Amino acid sequence: MDFKQRLMDEKQQLDEKLGKLGAFIGTEAFGKVDPRQQELLRCQYYSMQTYSDILERRITLLTE
């Protein structure tokens, strides 16, 4: 497996986790989580989104 494919696989796995976390944040169950944990989960979500965006940019650079 080449480097670009590894990045694409990593991004796909990350995006799956990001989708699940985003879905959880939108549930009633999320509202029952300790507010400090909620804040950390939101921070984690935004950090994961940034990481995904960076991976996308790196993949794009490899295709130019």
URQUI-V604353 format. One line per field, one symbol per residue. ss: DSSP state (H for helix, E for strand, L for the rest). Layout:
ss->???
//
This chain:
ss->LLHHHHHHHHHHHHHHHHHHHHHHHLLHHHHLLLHHHHHHHHHHHHHHHHHHHHHHHHHHHHHL
//
